[in-house]
Amino acid sequence: MFYDPSGKRWYRLLATLMVLLALVAGLLSWILPQALAQPWDRTLNQDPAYPRELIATGDTENIPLLGNASNPFSRIGLVEEVGGETVLADPFSADVLRTLSEEEVELVEDHPYAMERFGEIPDRRLIITFDDGPDAQFTPEVLDVLSAEGVPATFFSIGTNVVKHPDLFGRVLREGHMVGNHTMTHFTSWEDDFRNREELIGTDRAMRSVGNYATPLFRLPTGDPDNKPLPVLEAQQMGYLHVDFTLDTEDWQYGPEEKIVLPPLDGEGRVVLMHDGGGDRTATIEALRELIAEAKAAGYTFSTLAPLLPEDHHPVADTQPVLADDATALALTTLTVTPDVVMTWLFWFGIGSLTLMSTLYVVLALIGHRRQKHRIWPEIPEEDLPLVSVILPVFNEEPVVERTLAALRASDYPRLEVIAVDDGSTDDTLAIMRRFAQQWPALQVLTQPNGGKSIASNHGIMAARGEIVVTLDGDTLFEPQTVRMFARHFYARDGKRPVGAVAGHVKVGNRRGLLTMWQSLEYISGICVTRMGEGVAGAISIVPGACAAWRKDALQAAGGYSHDTLAEDADLTMTLQKLGWAVVQENQAVAWTEAPMTIQGLAKQRLRWTYGNLQALWKHAGMLFQPRHGFLGLVALPYALLATVIPLVFLPLTVLMAGINIAVGNWQPIAAFAAFVLTIHAVICVIAIRMVGESWTHLLIVPVYRLIYEPLRAYLLYASVLQALRGKMIGWYKPERTNSVFDVEGAADRRADAQHV
């Protein structure tokens, strides 16, 4: 499964990827220059470096300021002599803006340029402007108030919010309001000339694409154009007109429960600054109602900026977007909206699925545990018990095989044969087993050339005489009751389907440090509880070959262990489920195994497991969403598929967004999610430990469990998929045996005492 004997698949994939990258690069090289180009045509001094060079020719700390604070528009003009008069000239056209008065000539002296504020607001005229929207909550409330009062307004919108809330942007336009550019991201640095330009261009193009609306109006985030000549000049170079405010409500400083103290209206015309986004604007809504009421009572009229604007700076509605506009809007959506939507979906999907599946499996596991605990098993005379054949495939198990055989010999099941199959060992494994067989007649030792575990297991199964076959690994130590606990499921028939397989409870027997304790907790909480719950629902997908029992008729019907996957036990289990056999869990059939004691060993072992499980899932994909396979087909396997696909696709984005949020100080949602996951896992661990009578010291691992699990899972998923795409086989990893599993009988006694307590 996944193997590519030709070796060409990987090169075809790489070639396809290179072609796609070349196409994307070609498309970008065509669209990107168009998207980065300014939408408004200007004729003179269009080199992007010109504004900074011009500003450098004067005294930036002492720029002459023409006009006064009551004028809403700002621009920079060149001070030139024309026909014996000092004039203010447009740096980006051949136009003379106006002739300077004698007082202004004295003010500008020999400065090469000046900042001019211009535009006259009629008395008792109020032009209300809103910055930082559109906002999903507060912009609709602002629009409702304006609509109810019949008041037009001007909105200076942020580009990312425009693509995030296109419906609100459209409503602003439909209701007759004017819109200006407030940069793409509320940008305030102005140190990067390229970004300075693209903050405006990107927002402009997004508005054209989303609302068919082109606006040359611009307002600096945080305002103060008099002291920010560079961004004003850069915007002016691209055809934008800066709009300031003449009355600041300072609403951004007020909390939702506070009352905004409005500046008094003195009869002069004003451009009023308020905000419809960027925070909780509850106080702004109330202040807006109050401002409109006071203004109407004082005889004010309301308008947008339209009556004040120069002829060449009016926004243009019904603008037809070009490809560059749509491409910009799409890029902004992909970069700013899609990640938030995806992360929000992943967050709630994670919370919901974890809660639902954890609760479901725990409840089912508790039901299964209670059923087994109170189940009355038939008592059968020894001579009538079915013969059980224990199959032990081994390869180079010299350090541990004698203890494995000794544990089997201590079994309390009376009718037992053990078939040990040596798979071409190169150490003394075969000799040790033969010596053991001389002292134990129930042991039969077979040997074969090295062919792999599945072949050795099938060899033993064919030689088995029992109607029940029990399998284990060379380093696995059975507790004395394990075979008996297995066997009773086959002769106590009370289900709708005959039992084809029983999954045992594998425990880590070499708990020597953090890594092995982590694996022990994983076996207890992640595997045992889940499998018990799946057993109640008839949905067990993996019966571990290291501790399992099978009906021989079921094995023969399935054709024995398949060589298609590295997870031959998962493959066989799903085949039995497909054939209609019942598969159950038995937590009292306990086997102790030696877990990898190094990160490298654990990674190699789990890579084989993950790769093999992916092979098995792929091989049996036809069971997905099939009602005839019950809970397994409709819930367990689809959930396993989602648990594979979602991390594969979204993990890079998740890590990136988490890093960005932590970097900007928005760590609270991540901490909340981590705390939730930790709490759920802690509850599962408490239930699992109590259910199987394990040591409570495992709870010490809970706080660090995910710190090991999540990086390991990410590595395993990507490494497995990469190997599958390359068509390479992952070798059978066999960890170094240290014979470090502790005393089995002592462990069984401790477990019995714990369960009694």
Secondary structure as the mmCIF struct_conf table of DSSP 4:
data_model
#
loop_
_struct_conf.conf_type_id
_struct_conf.id
_struct_conf.beg_label_comp_id
_struct_conf.beg_label_asym_id
_struct_conf.beg_label_seq_id
_struct_conf.end_label_comp_id
_struct_conf.end_label_asym_id
_struct_conf.end_label_seq_id
TURN_TY1_P TURN_TY1_P1 PRO A 5 SER A 6
BEND BEND1 GLY A 7 GLY A 7
HELX_RH_AL_P HELX_RH_AL_P1 ARG A 9 LEU A 36
BEND BEND2 ALA A 37 ALA A 37
BEND BEND3 PRO A 39 TRP A 40
BEND BEND4 LEU A 44 LEU A 44
TURN_TY1_P TURN_TY1_P2 PRO A 48 ALA A 49
HELX_RH_AL_P HELX_RH_AL_P2 TYR A 50 ALA A 56
TURN_TY1_P TURN_TY1_P3 THR A 57 THR A 57
BEND BEND5 GLY A 58 GLY A 58
TURN_TY1_P TURN_TY1_P4 THR A 60 GLU A 61
BEND BEND6 ASN A 62 ASN A 62
STRN STRN1 LEU A 65 LEU A 66
BEND BEND7 GLY A 67 GLY A 67
TURN_TY1_P TURN_TY1_P5 ALA A 69 SER A 70
STRN STRN2 PHE A 73 VAL A 82
TURN_TY1_P TURN_TY1_P6 GLY A 83 GLY A 84
STRN STRN3 GLU A 85 ALA A 89
TURN_TY1_P TURN_TY1_P7 PRO A 91 PHE A 92
BEND BEND8 SER A 93 ALA A 94
STRN STRN4 VAL A 96 THR A 99
HELX_LH_PP_P HELX_LH_PP_P1 LEU A 100 SER A 101
HELX_RH_AL_P HELX_RH_AL_P3 GLU A 102 VAL A 108
TURN_TY1_P TURN_TY1_P8 GLU A 109 ASP A 110
BEND BEND9 PRO A 112 PRO A 112
STRN STRN5 TYR A 113 PHE A 118
HELX_LH_PP_P HELX_LH_PP_P2 ILE A 121 PRO A 122
TURN_TY1_P TURN_TY1_P9 ASP A 123 ARG A 124
STRN STRN6 ARG A 125 ASP A 131
BEND BEND10 ASP A 132 ASP A 132
TURN_TY1_P TURN_TY1_P10 ALA A 136 GLN A 137
HELX_RH_AL_P HELX_RH_AL_P4 PHE A 138 GLU A 149
TURN_TY1_P TURN_TY1_P11 GLY A 150 GLY A 150
STRN STRN7 THR A 154 SER A 157
HELX_RH_AL_P HELX_RH_AL_P5 GLY A 159 LYS A 164
HELX_RH_AL_P HELX_RH_AL_P6 PRO A 166 ARG A 174
TURN_TY1_P TURN_TY1_P12 GLU A 175 GLY A 176
STRN STRN8 MET A 178 ASN A 181
BEND BEND11 MET A 184 THR A 185
HELX_RH_AL_P HELX_RH_AL_P7 ASP A 193 GLY A 211
BEND BEND12 ASN A 212 ASN A 212
STRN STRN9 TYR A 213 ALA A 214
STRN STRN10 LEU A 217 PHE A 218
TURN_TY1_P TURN_TY1_P13 PRO A 221 THR A 222
HELX_RH_3T_P HELX_RH_3T_P1 PRO A 225 ASN A 227
HELX_RH_AL_P HELX_RH_AL_P8 PRO A 229 GLN A 237
TURN_TY1_P TURN_TY1_P14 MET A 238 GLY A 239
STRN STRN11 LEU A 241 VAL A 243
BEND BEND13 THR A 246 THR A 246
STRN STRN12 LEU A 247 ASP A 248
HELX_RH_3T_P HELX_RH_3T_P2 ASP A 251 GLN A 253
TURN_TY1_P TURN_TY1_P15 PRO A 256 GLU A 257
BEND BEND14 GLU A 258 GLU A 258
HELX_LH_PP_P HELX_LH_PP_P3 LYS A 259 ILE A 260
HELX_LH_PP_P HELX_LH_PP_P4 LEU A 262 LEU A 265
BEND BEND15 GLY A 267 GLU A 268
STRN STRN13 ARG A 270 HIS A 275
BEND BEND16 ASP A 276 GLY A 279
HELX_RH_AL_P HELX_RH_AL_P9 THR A 282 ALA A 297
TURN_TY1_P TURN_TY1_P16 ALA A 298 GLY A 299
STRN STRN14 THR A 301 PHE A 302
BEND BEND17 LEU A 305 LEU A 305
HELX_RH_3T_P HELX_RH_3T_P3 ALA A 306 LEU A 308
BEND BEND18 LEU A 309 LEU A 309
HELX_RH_3T_P HELX_RH_3T_P4 GLU A 311 HIS A 313
STRN STRN15 VAL A 316 ALA A 317
BEND BEND19 ASP A 318 ASP A 318
HELX_LH_PP_P HELX_LH_PP_P5 THR A 319 PRO A 321
HELX_RH_AL_P HELX_RH_AL_P10 LEU A 323 LEU A 332
HELX_RH_PI_P HELX_RH_PI_P1 THR A 333 VAL A 337
HELX_RH_AL_P HELX_RH_AL_P11 THR A 338 HIS A 374
HELX_LH_PP_P HELX_LH_PP_P6 TRP A 377 GLU A 379
HELX_RH_3T_P HELX_RH_3T_P5 GLU A 382 ASP A 384
BEND BEND20 LEU A 385 LEU A 385
HELX_LH_PP_P HELX_LH_PP_P7 PRO A 386 LEU A 387
STRN STRN16 VAL A 388 VAL A 394
BEND BEND21 PHE A 395 ASN A 396
TURN_TY1_P TURN_TY1_P17 GLU A 398 VAL A 400
HELX_RH_AL_P HELX_RH_AL_P12 VAL A 401 ARG A 409
TURN_TY1_P TURN_TY1_P18 ALA A 410 ALA A 410
BEND BEND22 PRO A 414 ARG A 415
STRN STRN17 LEU A 416 ASP A 423
BEND BEND23 GLY A 424 GLY A 424
BEND BEND24 THR A 426 ASP A 428
HELX_RH_AL_P HELX_RH_AL_P13 THR A 429 GLN A 439
TURN_TY1_P TURN_TY1_P19 PRO A 441 ALA A 442
STRN STRN18 LEU A 443 GLN A 448
BEND BEND25 ASN A 450 ASN A 450
HELX_RH_AL_P HELX_RH_AL_P14 LYS A 453 ALA A 463
BEND BEND26 GLY A 466 GLU A 467
STRN STRN19 ILE A 468 LEU A 472
TURN_TY1_P TURN_TY1_P20 GLY A 474 ASP A 475
STRN STRN20 LEU A 477 PHE A 478
TURN_TY1_P TURN_TY1_P21 PRO A 480 GLN A 481
HELX_RH_AL_P HELX_RH_AL_P15 THR A 482 TYR A 491
BEND BEND27 GLY A 495 ARG A 497
STRN STRN21 VAL A 499 VAL A 508
BEND BEND28 GLY A 513 GLY A 513
HELX_RH_AL_P HELX_RH_AL_P16 LEU A 514 LEU A 521
HELX_RH_PI_P HELX_RH_PI_P2 GLU A 522 CYS A 528
HELX_RH_AL_P HELX_RH_AL_P17 VAL A 529 ALA A 537
TURN_TY1_P TURN_TY1_P22 GLY A 538 GLY A 538
TURN_TY1_P TURN_TY1_P23 GLY A 545 ALA A 546
STRN STRN22 CYS A 547 ARG A 551
HELX_RH_AL_P HELX_RH_AL_P18 LYS A 552 ALA A 558
TURN_TY1_P TURN_TY1_P24 GLY A 559 GLY A 559
BEND BEND29 GLY A 560 TYR A 561
BEND BEND30 HIS A 563 ASP A 564
BEND BEND31 LEU A 566 LEU A 566
HELX_RH_AL_P HELX_RH_AL_P19 GLU A 568 LEU A 579
TURN_TY1_P TURN_TY1_P25 GLY A 580 GLY A 580
STRN STRN23 ALA A 582 THR A 593
BEND BEND32 THR A 598 THR A 598
HELX_RH_AL_P HELX_RH_AL_P20 ILE A 599 LYS A 619
TURN_TY1_P TURN_TY1_P26 HIS A 620 HIS A 620
HELX_RH_3T_P HELX_RH_3T_P6 ALA A 621 MET A 623
TURN_TY1_P TURN_TY1_P27 LEU A 624 PHE A 625
HELX_RH_3T_P HELX_RH_3T_P7 PRO A 627 HIS A 629
HELX_RH_AL_P HELX_RH_AL_P21 GLY A 630 PHE A 631
HELX_RH_PI_P HELX_RH_PI_P3 LEU A 632 ALA A 636
HELX_RH_AL_P HELX_RH_AL_P22 LEU A 637 ALA A 663
TURN_TY1_P TURN_TY1_P28 VAL A 664 GLY A 665
HELX_RH_AL_P HELX_RH_AL_P23 GLN A 668 VAL A 692
TURN_TY1_P TURN_TY1_P29 GLY A 693 GLY A 693
HELX_RH_3T_P HELX_RH_3T_P8 TRP A 696 ILE A 701
HELX_RH_AL_P HELX_RH_AL_P24 VAL A 702 ARG A 726
TURN_TY1_P TURN_TY1_P30 GLY A 727 GLY A 727
HELX_LH_PP_P HELX_LH_PP_P8 LYS A 728 GLY A 731
HELX_LH_PP_P HELX_LH_PP_P9 PRO A 735 ARG A 737
HELX_RH_AL_P HELX_RH_AL_P25 VAL A 744 HIS A 756
#
